[in-house]
Amino acid sequence: MVARGRRRGASTTGCLVSLLVLVAVRYYRLVDEMDTQARLAGALDNGTIQRRLQSAIQDIGLPDDASANLQITRSPSPREITIETEYSESVHLPLFDHTFRFHPKATQPL
């Protein structure tokens, strides 16, 4: 039987990849929810959209600043709605420490 040694850093790399995938999935879940609410905006008021998105942000597990920075803007010409927010997520590992900043945005015609 041959003993196999683990390569150093393999565990850290696996954790890093897992964390980055988790951060990306959370971002795209929010973008998807923002797109959905923007498509429904013709039948909803801004307060309803904001409550729905704040609930989604909480369910997804995003930082509180994603909810606090949420902006909904309706423009008359061209008639469209823009939903956007800003937040950051930090990843802390022994050899990797980084803060990712996100600015998801959804725009749909009304």
C-alpha distances in whole Angstrom, upper triangle without the diagonal:
4,7,9,13,16,19,22,25,23,24,27,27,26,29,32,31,32,35,36,36,37,40,41,41,43,46,46,46,49,51,50,53,55,55,56,59,60,61,62,65,68,68,67,68,66,66,64,62,61,60,58,56,56,55,52,51,51,49,46,46,47,49,53,54,53,56,58,58,59,62,63,66,68,70,74,73,71,71,67,65,62,60,58,56,54,51,48,45,43,39,38,34,33,33,36,39,41,44,45,48,49,53,52,56,57,60,62,66,68
4,6,10,13,15,19,21,20,21,25,25,24,27,29,29,29,32,34,34,35,38,39,39,41,43,44,45,48,49,49,51,53,54,54,57,59,59,61,63,66,66,65,66,64,64,63,60,59,59,57,54,54,53,50,49,49,47,45,44,45,47,51,52,51,54,56,56,57,60,61,64,66,68,71,71,69,69,65,63,60,58,55,54,52,49,46,42,40,36,35,32,30,30,33,36,39,42,42,46,47,50,50,53,55,58,60,64,66
4,7,10,13,16,19,17,18,22,22,22,24,26,26,27,30,31,32,33,36,37,37,39,41,42,43,46,47,47,49,51,52,53,55,57,58,59,61,64,65,63,64,62,62,61,58,57,57,54,52,52,51,48,47,47,45,42,42,43,44,48,49,48,51,53,53,54,57,59,62,64,66,70,69,67,67,63,61,58,56,53,51,49,46,43,40,37,33,32,28,27,27,30,33,36,39,40,43,44,48,48,51,53,56,59,62,64
4,7,9,12,15,14,15,18,19,18,21,23,23,24,27,28,28,30,32,33,34,36,38,38,40,42,43,44,46,48,49,50,52,53,54,56,58,61,62,60,61,59,59,57,55,54,54,51,49,49,48,45,44,44,42,39,39,40,41,45,46,45,48,50,50,51,54,56,58,61,63,66,66,64,63,60,58,55,52,50,48,46,43,40,36,34,30,29,25,24,24,26,30,32,35,36,40,41,44,44,48,50,53,55,59,61
4,6,9,12,11,13,16,16,16,19,21,21,22,25,26,27,28,31,32,33,35,36,37,39,41,42,43,45,47,48,49,51,52,53,55,57,60,61,59,60,58,57,56,54,52,52,50,48,47,47,44,42,42,41,38,37,38,39,43,44,43,46,48,48,49,52,54,57,59,61,65,64,62,62,59,56,53,51,48,46,44,41,37,34,31,28,26,22,21,21,23,27,29,33,34,37,39,42,43,46,48,52,54,58,60
4,6,9,7,9,12,13,13,15,17,18,19,21,22,23,25,27,28,29,31,33,34,35,37,39,39,41,43,44,45,47,49,50,52,53,57,57,55,56,54,54,53,50,49,49,47,44,44,43,40,39,39,37,35,34,34,35,39,40,39,42,44,44,45,48,50,53,56,58,61,61,59,59,55,53,50,47,44,42,40,37,34,30,28,24,22,19,18,18,20,23,26,29,30,34,35,39,39,43,45,48,50,54,57
4,6,6,8,11,11,12,14,16,16,18,20,21,22,24,26,27,28,30,32,33,34,36,37,38,40,42,43,45,47,48,49,51,52,56,56,55,55,53,53,52,49,48,48,46,43,43,43,40,38,38,37,34,33,33,34,38,39,38,41,43,43,44,47,49,51,54,56,59,59,57,57,53,51,48,46,43,41,38,35,32,29,26,22,21,17,16,15,18,21,24,27,28,32,33,37,37,41,43,46,49,53,55
4,6,7,8,10,11,13,14,16,17,19,20,22,23,25,26,28,29,31,32,34,35,36,38,40,41,42,44,46,47,48,50,51,55,56,54,54,52,52,51,48,46,47,45,42,42,41,39,37,37,36,33,32,32,32,36,36,36,39,41,41,42,45,48,50,53,55,58,58,56,56,52,50,47,44,41,39,36,33,30,27,24,20,18,15,13,12,15,18,21,25,26,30,32,35,36,40,42,46,48,52,54
4,5,5,6,9,10,10,12,14,15,16,18,20,21,22,24,26,27,28,30,32,33,34,36,37,39,41,42,43,45,47,48,51,52,50,51,48,48,47,44,43,43,42,39,38,38,36,33,33,33,30,28,28,29,33,33,33,36,37,37,38,41,44,46,49,51,54,54,52,52,49,46,43,40,38,35,33,30,26,23,20,17,15,11,10,9,11,15,18,21,22,26,28,31,32,36,38,42,45,48,51
4,6,5,6,9,10,11,12,14,15,17,18,20,21,22,24,26,27,29,31,32,33,35,36,37,39,41,42,43,45,47,50,51,49,50,47,47,46,43,42,42,40,38,37,37,34,32,33,32,29,28,28,29,33,33,33,36,38,37,38,41,43,46,48,50,54,54,52,51,48,45,42,40,37,35,33,30,27,23,21,17,16,13,13,12,13,17,19,22,23,26,28,31,32,35,38,41,43,47,50
4,5,5,6,9,10,11,12,14,15,17,18,20,21,23,25,26,27,29,31,32,33,35,36,38,39,41,42,44,45,49,49,47,48,45,45,44,42,40,40,38,36,35,35,32,30,30,29,26,25,25,26,30,31,31,33,35,35,36,40,42,45,47,49,53,53,51,51,47,44,41,39,36,34,31,28,25,21,19,15,14,11,11,11,13,16,18,21,22,25,27,30,31,34,37,40,43,47,49
4,5,5,6,9,10,10,12,14,15,16,18,20,21,23,24,26,27,29,30,32,33,35,36,38,39,41,42,43,47,48,46,46,43,43,42,40,38,38,37,34,33,33,31,28,28,28,25,23,23,24,28,28,28,31,33,33,34,37,39,42,45,47,51,51,49,49,45,42,39,36,33,31,28,25,22,18,16,12,11,7,8,8,9,12,14,17,18,22,24,28,28,32,35,38,41,45,47
4,5,5,6,9,10,10,12,14,15,16,18,20,21,23,24,26,27,28,30,32,33,35,36,37,39,41,42,45,46,44,45,42,43,42,39,37,38,36,33,33,33,30,28,28,28,24,23,23,24,28,28,28,31,33,32,33,36,38,41,44,45,49,49,47,47,43,41,37,35,32,30,28,25,22,18,16,13,12,10,11,9,10,13,14,17,18,21,23,26,27,30,33,36,39,43,45
4,5,5,6,9,10,11,12,14,15,17,18,20,21,23,25,26,27,29,30,32,33,35,36,37,39,41,44,45,43,44,41,41,40,37,36,36,34,32,32,31,28,27,27,26,23,22,22,24,27,28,27,30,32,32,33,36,38,40,43,45,48,48,47,46,42,40,37,34,32,30,28,25,22,19,17,13,14,11,13,12,12,15,16,18,19,22,23,26,27,30,32,36,38,42,44
4,6,5,6,9,10,11,12,14,15,17,18,20,21,23,24,26,27,29,30,32,33,35,36,38,39,43,43,41,42,39,39,38,35,34,34,32,29,29,28,26,24,24,23,20,19,19,20,24,25,24,27,29,29,30,33,36,38,41,43,47,47,45,45,41,38,35,32,30,28,25,22,19,16,14,10,10,8,10,11,10,12,14,16,16,20,21,25,25,29,31,34,37,41,43
4,5,5,6,9,10,11,12,14,15,17,18,20,21,23,24,26,27,29,30,32,33,35,37,37,41,42,40,40,38,38,37,34,33,33,31,28,28,28,25,23,24,23,20,19,18,19,23,23,23,26,28,27,28,31,34,36,39,41,45,45,43,43,39,36,33,30,28,25,23,20,17,14,12,8,9,7,10,10,8,10,11,13,13,17,18,22,22,26,28,32,35,39,41
4,5,5,6,9,10,11,12,14,15,16,18,20,21,22,24,26,27,28,30,31,33,35,36,39,40,39,39,37,37,36,33,32,32,30,28,28,28,25,23,24,23,19,19,19,20,24,24,23,26,28,28,28,31,33,35,38,40,43,43,41,41,37,35,32,29,27,25,23,21,18,15,14,11,12,11,14,13,11,13,13,15,14,18,18,21,22,25,27,31,33,37,39
4,6,5,6,9,10,11,12,14,15,16,19,20,21,23,25,26,27,29,30,32,33,35,38,39,37,38,35,35,34,31,30,30,28,26,26,25,22,21,21,20,17,16,17,19,22,23,22,25,27,27,27,30,32,35,37,40,43,43,41,41,37,34,31,29,26,24,23,20,18,14,14,11,12,12,15,15,13,15,15,16,15,18,18,22,21,25,27,30,32,36,38
4,5,5,6,9,10,11,12,14,15,17,19,20,21,23,24,26,27,29,31,32,33,37,37,35,36,33,33,32,29,28,28,26,23,23,23,20,18,19,18,15,14,14,15,19,20,19,22,24,24,24,27,30,32,35,37,41,41,40,39,35,32,29,26,24,22,20,17,14,11,10,7,9,10,13,14,11,12,11,12,12,15,15,19,19,23,25,29,31,35,37
4,5,5,6,9,10,11,12,14,16,17,18,20,21,23,24,26,27,29,31,32,35,36,34,35,32,32,31,28,27,28,26,23,23,23,20,18,19,19,15,15,14,16,19,19,18,21,23,23,23,26,28,31,33,35,39,39,37,36,33,30,27,24,22,20,18,16,13,10,10,8,11,12,15,14,12,12,11,11,10,13,13,17,17,20,22,26,29,32,35
4,5,5,6,9,10,11,12,14,15,16,18,20,21,22,24,26,27,29,30,33,34,33,34,31,32,30,27,27,27,25,22,22,22,19,18,19,18,14,14,14,17,20,21,19,22,24,24,24,26,28,30,33,35,38,38,36,36,32,29,27,24,22,20,19,17,15,13,13,12,14,15,18,18,15,16,14,15,13,15,14,17,17,20,22,25,27,31,33
4,5,5,6,9,10,11,13,14,15,17,19,20,21,23,24,26,27,29,32,33,31,32,29,29,28,25,24,24,22,19,20,19,16,15,15,14,11,11,11,14,17,18,16,19,22,21,21,24,26,29,32,34,37,38,36,35,31,29,26,23,21,19,18,15,14,11,12,11,14,15,18,19,16,16,15,14,12,15,14,17,16,19,21,25,27,31,33
4,6,5,6,9,10,11,13,14,16,17,19,20,22,23,25,26,27,31,31,29,30,27,27,26,24,22,23,21,18,18,18,15,13,15,14,10,10,9,11,15,15,13,16,19,18,19,22,24,26,29,31,35,35,34,33,29,26,23,20,18,16,14,12,10,8,9,9,13,14,18,18,15,14,12,11,9,11,10,13,13,17,19,22,25,29,31
4,5,5,6,9,10,11,12,14,15,16,18,20,21,23,25,26,29,30,28,29,27,27,26,23,22,23,21,18,19,19,16,14,16,16,12,13,11,14,17,17,15,18,20,19,19,21,23,25,28,30,33,33,31,31,27,24,22,19,17,16,15,13,12,10,12,12,16,17,21,20,17,17,14,13,10,12,10,13,12,15,17,20,23,27,29
4,5,5,6,9,10,10,12,14,15,16,18,20,21,23,24,28,28,27,28,26,26,25,22,21,22,19,16,17,17,14,13,15,13,9,11,11,14,17,18,15,17,21,20,19,22,23,25,28,30,33,34,32,31,27,24,22,19,17,17,16,15,14,13,15,14,18,19,23,23,20,19,17,16,14,15,13,15,13,16,17,20,22,26,28
4,6,5,6,9,10,11,12,14,16,17,18,20,21,23,26,27,25,25,23,23,22,19,18,18,16,13,14,14,11,9,11,10,6,8,7,11,14,14,12,14,17,17,16,19,20,23,26,28,32,32,31,29,26,23,20,17,15,14,13,12,12,10,13,14,17,19,23,23,20,19,17,15,13,13,11,13,11,14,16,19,21,25,27
4,5,5,6,9,10,11,12,14,16,16,19,20,21,25,25,24,24,22,22,21,18,17,18,16,13,14,15,12,10,13,13,9,10,8,11,14,14,10,13,16,15,14,16,18,21,23,25,29,29,28,27,23,20,17,14,12,11,11,10,10,10,13,14,18,20,24,24,20,19,16,14,11,11,8,9,8,11,13,16,19,23,24
4,5,5,6,9,10,10,12,14,15,16,18,20,23,24,23,24,22,23,21,18,18,19,16,13,15,16,12,12,15,14,10,13,12,15,17,17,13,16,19,17,16,18,18,21,23,25,28,28,26,25,22,19,17,14,13,13,14,13,14,14,17,17,21,23,27,26,23,22,19,17,14,14,11,11,9,11,12,15,17,21,23
4,6,5,6,9,10,11,12,14,16,17,18,22,22,21,22,20,21,19,16,16,16,13,11,13,13,9,9,12,10,7,11,10,14,16,16,13,14,18,17,15,17,18,21,23,25,28,29,27,26,22,19,17,14,14,14,15,14,15,15,18,19,22,24,28,28,25,24,21,19,16,16,13,13,10,12,12,16,17,21,23
4,5,5,6,9,10,11,12,14,15,16,20,20,18,19,17,18,16,13,13,14,11,8,10,11,7,7,10,10,8,10,9,12,13,13,10,11,14,13,12,14,14,17,20,22,25,26,25,23,20,16,14,11,10,10,11,11,13,14,17,19,22,25,29,29,25,24,21,18,15,14,11,11,8,9,10,14,16,19,21
4,5,5,6,9,10,10,12,14,15,18,20,18,19,17,18,17,14,14,16,13,10,13,14,11,10,14,14,11,14,12,15,16,15,12,13,16,14,12,14,14,16,18,20,23,24,22,21,17,14,12,10,9,10,12,13,15,16,19,20,24,27,30,30,26,25,22,19,16,14,11,10,6,7,7,11,13,17,18
4,5,5,6,9,10,11,13,14,17,18,17,19,18,19,17,14,15,16,13,11,14,14,10,12,15,14,12,15,14,17,19,18,15,15,19,17,15,16,16,18,19,21,24,25,23,21,18,15,14,12,12,13,15,16,18,18,22,23,27,29,32,32,29,28,25,22,19,18,14,13,10,10,9,12,13,16,18
4,5,5,6,9,10,11,12,16,16,14,16,15,15,13,10,11,12,9,7,10,11,7,9,12,11,10,14,13,16,17,17,13,13,16,16,13,14,14,16,18,20,23,24,23,21,17,14,13,10,11,12,15,16,18,19,22,24,27,30,33,34,30,29,26,23,20,19,15,14,11,11,9,12,13,16,17
4,5,5,6,9,10,10,14,15,13,14,12,14,13,9,10,12,9,7,10,12,9,10,14,14,13,15,14,16,16,16,12,12,15,14,10,11,10,13,14,17,20,21,19,17,14,11,9,7,8,10,13,14,17,19,22,24,28,31,34,34,31,29,26,23,20,17,14,12,8,7,6,9,10,14,15
4,6,5,6,9,10,13,14,14,15,14,16,15,11,13,15,12,11,14,15,12,14,17,17,15,18,17,20,20,19,16,16,19,17,14,14,12,14,14,17,19,20,18,16,12,10,10,8,10,13,16,17,20,21,25,27,30,33,36,36,32,31,28,25,22,20,16,14,10,8,5,7,8,11,13
4,5,5,6,9,12,12,12,14,14,15,13,10,12,14,11,10,14,14,12,14,17,16,15,19,18,21,21,21,17,17,20,19,15,15,14,15,16,18,20,22,20,17,14,12,12,11,13,15,18,20,22,23,27,28,32,34,38,38,35,33,30,28,24,23,19,17,13,12,9,10,10,12,13
4,5,5,6,10,10,9,10,10,12,9,6,9,11,8,8,12,12,11,13,16,16,16,18,18,20,19,19,16,15,17,17,13,13,10,13,13,16,18,20,18,16,13,10,10,9,11,14,17,19,22,23,27,29,33,35,39,39,36,34,31,28,25,23,19,17,13,12,9,10,9,12,12
4,5,5,8,10,9,11,10,13,12,8,11,13,11,11,14,16,14,15,19,19,18,21,20,22,21,20,17,16,18,17,13,12,9,10,10,13,15,16,15,12,9,6,7,7,10,13,17,19,23,24,28,30,34,36,40,40,36,34,31,28,25,22,19,16,13,10,7,7,6,8,9
4,6,7,9,10,12,13,15,13,11,14,16,13,13,17,18,16,18,21,21,20,23,22,25,24,24,20,20,22,21,17,16,13,14,13,15,16,17,15,13,10,9,10,11,14,17,20,23,26,27,31,33,36,39,42,42,39,37,34,31,28,25,22,19,16,13,9,9,6,8,8
4,6,6,7,10,11,13,11,9,12,14,12,12,16,16,15,18,20,20,20,23,23,25,24,24,21,19,22,21,17,16,13,14,13,16,17,19,17,14,12,10,12,12,15,18,22,24,27,28,32,34,38,40,44,44,40,39,36,33,30,27,24,21,18,15,12,12,9,10,9
4,5,5,7,8,11,9,7,11,13,12,12,16,17,16,18,21,21,21,24,23,25,24,23,20,18,20,19,15,14,10,11,9,12,14,16,15,11,9,7,10,10,14,17,20,23,26,28,32,34,38,41,44,44,41,39,36,32,29,27,23,20,17,14,11,10,8,9,7
4,6,8,10,13,12,11,14,16,15,16,19,20,20,22,24,25,25,28,27,28,27,27,24,22,24,22,19,17,13,13,10,12,13,15,14,10,9,9,12,13,17,20,24,27,30,32,36,38,42,44,48,48,44,42,39,36,33,30,26,23,21,18,14,12,10,9,6
4,7,10,12,10,10,14,15,14,16,18,19,19,21,24,24,25,27,27,28,27,27,24,22,24,23,20,18,15,15,13,16,16,18,18,14,13,12,15,15,19,22,25,28,31,33,37,39,42,45,49,49,45,43,40,37,34,32,28,25,22,20,17,15,13,12,9
4,7,8,6,7,10,11,11,13,15,16,16,19,21,21,22,24,24,25,24,24,21,19,20,20,16,15,12,13,12,15,16,19,18,15,13,11,14,13,17,19,23,25,28,30,34,36,40,42,46,47,43,41,38,35,32,29,26,23,20,18,16,15,13,14,11
4,6,6,6,9,10,11,13,14,16,17,19,20,21,23,25,24,25,23,22,20,17,18,18,15,13,10,11,10,14,15,18,18,15,13,11,13,13,16,18,21,24,27,30,33,36,39,42,46,46,43,40,37,34,31,28,25,23,20,18,16,15,15,15,12
4,5,5,6,9,10,10,12,14,15,16,18,20,21,22,21,21,19,19,17,14,15,14,11,9,7,8,9,13,15,18,18,15,13,10,11,10,13,14,18,20,24,26,30,33,36,39,43,43,40,37,34,30,28,25,22,19,17,15,14,14,14,15,13
4,5,5,6,9,10,10,12,14,15,17,18,20,21,20,20,18,18,16,13,14,14,11,11,9,12,13,16,18,21,22,18,17,13,14,12,14,15,19,20,24,26,30,33,36,39,42,43,40,37,34,31,29,26,23,21,19,18,17,17,17,18,16
4,5,5,6,9,10,11,12,14,16,17,18,20,20,21,19,19,17,14,15,16,13,13,11,13,14,18,20,23,22,19,17,14,15,13,15,16,20,21,25,26,30,32,36,39,42,43,40,37,34,31,29,26,23,21,19,18,16,17,17,18,16
4,6,5,6,9,10,11,12,14,15,16,18,17,19,17,17,14,12,14,14,10,10,8,11,12,16,18,21,20,17,14,11,11,9,12,13,17,18,22,24,27,30,33,36,40,40,37,35,32,28,26,23,20,18,15,14,12,13,14,15,14
4,5,5,6,9,10,10,12,14,15,16,15,16,14,14,12,9,10,11,8,8,8,11,13,17,20,22,22,19,16,13,12,9,11,11,14,16,19,21,25,28,31,34,38,38,35,32,29,26,24,21,18,16,15,14,13,15,16,18,17
4,5,5,6,9,10,11,12,14,15,15,16,14,15,13,10,12,13,10,12,11,15,17,20,23,26,25,22,20,16,16,13,14,14,17,18,21,22,26,28,31,34,38,39,35,33,30,27,25,23,20,19,17,17,16,18,19,21,20
4,6,5,6,9,10,10,12,14,14,16,15,16,13,11,14,15,11,13,12,16,17,21,23,26,25,22,19,16,15,12,14,14,17,18,21,22,25,27,30,33,37,38,35,32,30,27,25,23,20,18,16,16,15,17,17,19,19
4,5,5,6,9,10,10,12,11,13,12,13,10,8,11,11,8,10,10,14,16,20,23,25,24,21,18,14,13,10,10,10,13,14,17,18,22,24,27,30,34,35,31,29,26,23,21,19,16,15,12,12,12,15,16,19,18
4,5,5,6,9,10,11,10,11,9,10,8,5,9,10,8,11,12,16,18,22,25,27,27,24,21,17,16,12,12,11,13,13,16,17,20,23,26,29,33,34,30,28,25,22,20,19,16,15,14,15,15,18,19,22,22
4,5,5,6,9,10,11,12,11,13,11,9,12,14,12,15,15,19,21,25,28,30,29,26,23,20,18,15,15,14,16,16,18,18,22,24,27,29,33,34,31,29,27,24,22,21,19,18,16,17,17,20,21,24,23
4,5,5,6,8,9,12,12,13,11,9,13,14,12,15,15,19,21,24,27,29,28,26,22,19,17,14,14,13,15,14,17,17,20,22,25,28,31,32,29,27,25,22,20,19,16,16,14,15,15,18,19,22,22
4,6,5,6,6,8,8,10,7,7,10,11,10,13,15,19,21,24,28,29,28,26,23,19,17,13,12,11,12,11,13,13,17,19,22,25,28,29,26,24,22,19,17,16,13,14,12,14,15,18,20,23,24
4,5,5,6,8,8,11,9,8,11,14,13,16,18,22,24,28,31,33,32,30,26,23,21,17,16,14,15,13,15,14,17,19,22,24,28,30,27,24,23,20,19,18,16,17,16,18,19,22,24,27,27
4,5,8,11,11,14,12,11,15,17,15,19,20,23,26,29,32,34,33,30,27,24,22,18,18,16,17,16,17,16,19,20,22,25,29,30,27,25,24,21,20,20,18,19,17,19,19,22,24,27,27
4,6,9,11,13,11,11,15,16,15,18,19,23,25,29,32,33,32,30,26,23,21,17,16,15,15,13,14,13,16,17,20,22,26,27,24,22,21,18,17,17,15,16,14,17,17,21,23,26,27
4,7,9,11,10,11,14,15,15,19,21,24,27,30,34,35,34,32,28,25,23,19,17,15,15,12,12,11,13,15,17,20,23,25,22,20,19,16,15,16,15,16,15,18,20,23,25,29,29
4,7,8,7,8,11,12,12,16,18,22,25,28,31,33,32,30,26,23,20,16,14,12,11,8,9,8,11,13,16,19,23,24,21,18,16,14,12,12,11,13,12,15,17,21,23,27,28
4,5,6,8,9,11,12,16,19,22,25,28,32,33,32,31,28,24,21,17,15,11,10,7,7,7,10,13,15,19,22,23,20,17,16,12,12,11,11,13,14,17,19,23,25,29,29
4,5,5,6,9,10,14,17,20,24,27,30,32,32,30,27,23,20,17,14,11,10,8,10,11,13,16,19,22,25,27,24,21,19,15,15,14,13,14,15,17,19,22,25,28,29
4,5,5,6,8,12,15,18,22,25,28,30,29,28,25,21,18,15,12,8,7,6,8,10,13,16,19,23,26,26,23,20,17,14,13,11,11,11,13,15,18,21,24,27,27
4,6,5,6,10,13,16,20,22,26,28,27,25,22,18,15,12,9,6,6,5,8,10,14,17,20,23,27,27,24,21,18,14,13,11,9,9,9,12,14,17,20,23,24
4,6,5,9,12,15,19,22,25,27,27,25,22,18,15,12,10,7,9,9,12,13,17,20,23,26,30,30,27,24,22,18,17,14,13,12,12,13,15,18,20,23,23
4,6,9,12,15,19,22,25,27,27,25,22,19,16,13,11,8,9,9,12,15,18,21,24,27,30,31,28,25,22,18,17,15,14,13,14,15,17,19,22,25,25
4,6,10,13,16,19,23,24,24,23,20,16,13,11,8,5,6,8,11,14,17,21,24,27,31,31,27,24,21,17,16,13,11,10,11,12,14,17,20,22,23
4,7,10,14,17,20,22,22,20,17,13,11,7,6,4,7,9,13,16,20,23,26,29,33,33,29,26,23,20,18,15,12,10,10,10,12,14,16,19,19
4,6,10,13,16,18,18,17,14,10,8,6,5,6,9,12,16,19,23,26,29,32,36,36,32,29,26,22,20,17,14,11,11,10,11,12,14,17,17
4,7,10,13,16,15,14,11,7,6,5,7,9,12,16,19,22,26,29,32,35,39,39,35,32,29,25,23,20,17,14,12,10,10,10,12,13,13
4,6,10,12,12,11,8,6,5,6,9,11,15,18,22,25,28,31,35,38,41,41,37,35,31,28,25,22,19,15,14,11,11,9,11,12,12
4,7,9,9,7,6,4,6,9,12,15,18,22,25,28,32,35,38,41,45,44,40,38,35,31,28,25,22,18,17,13,12,10,10,9,9
4,6,6,5,6,6,8,11,14,17,20,24,27,30,34,37,40,43,47,46,42,40,36,33,30,26,23,20,18,15,13,11,11,9,9
4,6,5,7,9,12,15,18,21,24,28,31,34,38,40,44,47,50,50,46,44,40,37,34,30,27,23,22,18,17,13,13,10,9
3,5,8,10,13,16,19,22,25,29,32,35,38,41,44,47,51,50,46,44,40,37,34,30,27,24,22,19,17,13,13,10,10
4,6,9,11,15,18,21,24,28,31,34,37,40,43,46,49,48,44,43,39,36,33,29,26,22,21,17,15,11,10,8,9
4,7,10,14,17,20,24,27,30,33,37,39,43,46,49,48,45,43,39,36,33,29,26,22,20,17,14,11,9,6,5
4,7,10,13,17,20,24,27,29,33,35,39,42,45,45,41,39,35,32,29,26,22,19,17,13,10,7,6,4,5
4,7,10,14,17,20,24,26,30,33,36,39,43,42,38,36,33,29,26,23,20,16,14,10,8,6,6,6,7
4,7,10,13,17,20,23,27,29,33,36,39,39,35,33,29,26,23,19,16,13,11,7,6,4,7,9,10
4,7,11,14,17,20,24,26,30,33,36,36,32,30,27,23,20,17,14,10,8,6,5,6,9,12,13
4,7,10,14,17,20,23,26,30,33,33,29,26,23,20,17,13,10,7,6,4,6,9,12,15,16
4,7,10,13,17,20,23,27,30,30,26,24,20,17,14,11,8,6,6,7,10,12,16,19,20
4,7,10,14,17,20,24,27,27,23,20,17,13,11,7,6,5,7,9,12,15,19,22,23
4,7,10,14,17,20,23,23,20,17,14,10,9,6,5,7,9,12,15,18,22,25,26
4,7,10,13,17,20,20,16,13,10,6,5,4,6,9,11,15,18,21,25,28,30
4,7,10,13,17,17,14,11,8,6,5,7,8,12,13,17,20,24,27,30,32
4,6,10,13,14,10,7,6,4,6,9,11,15,17,20,24,27,30,34,36
4,7,10,11,7,6,5,6,8,11,14,17,19,23,26,29,32,36,38
4,7,8,6,5,7,9,11,15,17,21,23,26,29,33,36,40,42
4,6,5,6,9,12,14,18,20,24,25,29,32,36,39,42,44
4,6,8,11,14,17,21,23,27,29,32,35,39,42,46,48
4,7,10,14,16,20,22,26,28,32,35,38,41,45,47
4,6,10,12,16,19,22,24,28,31,34,38,41,44
4,7,10,13,17,20,22,26,29,33,36,40,42
4,6,10,13,17,19,23,26,29,33,36,38
4,6,10,13,16,19,23,26,30,33,35
4,7,10,13,16,20,23,26,30,32
4,7,10,13,17,20,24,27,29
4,6,10,13,16,20,23,25
4,6,10,13,17,20,22
4,7,10,14,17,19
4,7,10,14,16
4,7,10,13
4,7,10
4,6
4
